[in-house]
Amino acid sequence: MKIGVVQLVGAGPGDPELITVKGLRRLEQADVVVHDRLISRRLLDLAPSTARRIDVGKTPGVHRWSQRRINTLLVAEARRGRSVVRLKGGDPFVFGRGGEECEALVEAGIPFEVVPGVSSAVAAAAYAGVPVTHRSHTSAFAVVTGHSSNELDDLDWEALCRVGTLVVLMGLGGLRRVVQTLRANGRAADTPVVVVSRATVAEQRSVRGTLADIVIKARYLSTPATIVVGDVVALGDRLSWFVPQRMKPKDARRTSAQGGATRQADDVA
């Protein structure tokens, strides 16, 4: 039997319409869709009705599918001659473990393709009216994950504090620690911060503040969330354009299917 192919497709940050044209075409041709937990139901419905849909998503503290088991599944389905779409929130290579999955496919001799997606690292900021770069403010930005304490410990915070804009994915639970670490490494207390919850969908909520008060202000937000730190955040007061509560009912239903939420893992599955 001819070996199939695995396509790692970025589904985007939440709104189903933010998937790329190529990603959509691959989804429409899939025999098997192996998807993350927060993928919009609307996207899954675009796969052929005959396609097998397998939810391998993880919830905080509950990992029914280990990464090794997911890797094994992708290899097994491809060896059956199937076209496999590994549908991942955001971009497959931005904290999405896409690199690990590609390594497993290479070792097994399975052909694969990577279809990049819109990462919440830039989309969440954009939907809050914040350009991560701006000629009058900064020409550089950095993206890190705040998913675990170990990952935060491994970062060079002194260097990160010298970057104009810092984006922290999956960092809501560690927001207090991120703030304290930035302050300890030289970022001023009045540095603007925005936390964007459930970016790009009808349930999006944004809270603005500074390193001095954002922990208190953001205490009622829910995951998934993206943290943006830097002077560019202040531009959001003038450039904010997305007003979720004003979405037309049909649009709200369309983009909030299954929560339509950002994985920010790029975000965790």
C-alpha positions in Angstrom: 0.0 0.0 0.0 1.2 3.5 -0.8 2.3 5.5 2.2 0.1 8.5 2.9 1.2 12.0 3.9 0.9 14.1 7.1 0.1 17.8 6.8 0.7 19.9 9.8 -1.8 22.7 9.4 -2.0 25.9 11.4 -5.6 26.6 12.2 -5.0 30.2 13.3 -5.7 31.9 16.6 -9.5 31.2 17.0 -11.6 32.8 14.3 -12.1 30.0 11.8 -11.8 32.5 8.9 -8.2 33.1 9.8 -7.0 29.8 8.5 -4.9 30.1 5.3 -6.3 29.1 1.9 -3.7 26.3 1.6 -4.7 25.1 5.1 -8.3 25.0 4.1 -7.6 23.1 1.0 -5.6 20.4 2.9 -8.5 20.1 5.4 -11.0 19.6 2.6 -9.0 16.7 1.2 -8.3 14.9 4.5 -9.0 11.3 5.3 -8.1 11.8 8.9 -8.1 15.0 11.0 -6.0 14.9 14.2 -6.9 18.0 16.0 -6.3 20.1 19.2 -8.9 20.7 21.8 -9.7 24.3 21.0 -10.1 23.9 17.2 -13.4 25.5 16.0 -16.2 23.1 15.2 -16.8 25.1 12.1 -13.3 24.2 10.8 -13.8 20.5 11.6 -17.1 20.5 9.7 -15.1 21.6 6.6 -13.4 18.2 6.4 -15.1 15.5 4.3 -18.0 13.8 6.1 -16.1 10.6 5.7 -13.0 11.8 7.4 -12.1 10.4 10.8 -11.8 13.2 13.4 -9.6 12.4 16.4 -9.4 14.9 19.3 -5.9 14.6 20.9 -6.2 17.9 22.8 -4.9 18.5 26.3 -6.6 20.3 29.2 -4.5 21.7 32.0 -3.4 18.8 34.2 -5.2 16.2 32.0 -3.2 14.8 29.0 -5.2 11.8 27.7 -2.9 11.8 24.7 0.8 11.9 25.4 3.0 13.5 22.7 4.6 10.1 22.0 1.1 8.6 21.5 0.2 11.4 19.1 3.4 10.8 17.1 2.6 7.1 16.9 -0.9 7.8 15.7 0.3 10.1 12.9 2.7 7.5 11.7 0.2 4.7 11.8 -2.5 6.5 9.9 0.0 7.6 7.2 1.2 4.0 6.8 -2.4 3.0 6.1 -2.1 5.3 3.0 -4.3 8.1 4.4 -4.0 11.8 4.0 -3.6 13.0 7.5 -4.2 16.6 8.6 -2.7 17.4 12.0 -4.8 20.5 12.7 -3.0 22.7 15.3 -4.1 26.0 16.8 -2.1 29.0 15.8 1.1 28.1 13.9 2.4 24.5 14.1 6.0 25.6 14.9 5.2 28.3 17.6 5.0 26.3 20.9 2.9 23.8 19.1 5.3 20.8 19.2 5.2 20.7 15.5 8.9 20.2 15.4 8.7 17.1 17.6 6.0 15.6 15.4 8.1 16.3 12.2 11.1 14.6 13.8 9.0 11.5 14.5 7.7 11.5 10.9 11.3 11.8 9.5 12.4 8.9 11.7 9.5 6.8 10.4 10.1 7.7 6.8 6.7 9.4 6.5 6.4 12.3 4.0 5.0 15.5 5.5 4.1 19.1 4.7 3.9 22.1 7.0 1.3 24.7 6.4 2.0 27.7 8.6 -0.8 29.5 10.4 -1.5 32.8 12.0 0.0 32.8 15.5 -1.8 34.2 18.4 1.5 35.9 19.2 0.7 38.6 16.7 -3.1 38.1 16.2 -4.1 38.6 19.8 -2.1 41.9 19.9 -3.6 43.0 16.6 -7.2 42.3 17.8 -6.5 44.5 20.8 -5.3 47.3 18.5 -1.6 46.8 19.4 1.0 46.6 16.6 3.9 44.5 18.0 6.3 46.7 16.1 6.1 50.4 15.3 8.8 52.7 13.8 8.2 55.3 16.6 8.4 52.7 19.4 10.3 49.5 18.6 11.6 47.5 15.7 11.8 44.2 17.6 9.6 41.8 19.6 10.1 38.6 21.4 7.7 35.7 22.0 8.0 33.3 24.9 5.8 30.8 26.6 4.7 31.1 30.2 3.1 27.6 30.3 5.2 26.3 33.1 7.6 27.5 35.8 10.5 25.6 34.3 10.0 27.3 31.0 10.0 30.7 32.7 13.1 29.8 34.7 15.0 28.9 31.5 14.5 32.4 29.9 17.1 35.1 29.7 15.0 37.8 31.3 17.7 40.4 31.3 17.9 40.1 27.5 14.1 40.0 27.2 13.8 43.3 29.1 15.9 45.0 26.4 13.4 44.0 23.7 10.8 46.6 22.9 7.7 44.3 22.9 7.4 41.1 24.8 4.6 38.6 24.0 3.9 35.8 26.5 1.7 32.9 25.4 -0.1 30.7 27.8 1.0 33.0 30.6 -2.1 34.0 32.5 -1.5 31.5 35.4 2.0 32.9 35.8 1.2 36.5 35.2 2.3 37.6 38.7 5.6 35.9 38.3 6.2 37.4 34.8 5.5 40.9 36.2 7.8 40.4 39.2 10.6 39.0 37.0 10.3 41.9 34.5 10.4 44.4 37.3 13.3 42.7 38.9 15.2 42.9 35.6 14.7 46.6 35.0 11.3 47.1 33.3 9.6 50.2 34.7 6.4 49.9 36.8 4.6 52.1 34.4 5.3 49.9 31.3 2.0 49.3 29.5 0.6 45.8 29.5 -2.5 44.3 27.9 -3.9 40.8 28.5 -6.1 39.4 25.8 -8.4 36.5 26.6 -10.0 34.3 23.9 -8.6 36.5 21.1 -10.3 36.9 17.7 -13.7 35.4 18.7 -16.9 36.9 20.1 -15.9 36.1 23.6 -12.6 38.2 23.4 -11.9 40.3 26.4 -8.9 42.7 26.8 -7.6 44.3 30.0 -5.1 47.1 29.9 -2.9 48.3 32.6 0.8 48.6 33.6 3.3 46.3 35.3 2.2 48.0 38.5 -1.5 47.0 38.4 -2.1 44.4 35.6 -2.2 41.4 38.0 -5.2 42.9 39.8 -6.9 44.1 36.7 -6.6 40.8 34.9 -7.7 38.5 37.8 -11.1 37.7 36.3 -9.9 36.8 32.8 -10.0 33.3 31.5 -7.6 31.2 29.5 -6.4 31.0 26.8 -4.8 34.4 27.1 -1.9 36.4 25.6 0.1 39.0 27.5 1.7 41.8 25.6 4.2 44.1 27.3 5.8 47.3 25.9 5.2 50.9 24.9 3.2 49.8 21.8 0.4 48.7 24.1 -0.5 52.3 24.7 -1.4 52.6 21.0 -4.3 50.3 21.6 -6.3 53.2 23.2 -6.4 54.8 19.7 -6.1 51.8 17.4 -8.5 49.4 19.0 -10.9 48.2 16.3 -12.4 44.9 17.3 -15.6 45.1 19.4 -16.8 41.5 20.0 -20.2 42.5 21.5 -21.0 44.3 18.3 -20.6 41.3 16.1 -23.7 40.3 14.2 -25.4 37.3 15.8 -24.6 35.0 12.8 -20.9 36.0 13.0 -20.8 35.4 16.7 -22.3 31.9 16.3 -19.9 31.3 13.5 -16.7 32.2 15.3 -17.6 30.9 18.7 -18.3 27.4 17.7 -16.8 25.1 20.3 -15.5 28.3 21.9 -13.6 29.1 18.7 -10.8 29.8 21.2 -7.2 30.6 20.7 -4.8 27.7 21.4 -2.0 30.0 22.5 0.0 27.1 22.0 0.9 27.8 19.8 -0.4 27.8 22.3 -1.4 24.0 24.7 -3.5 21.6 22.7 
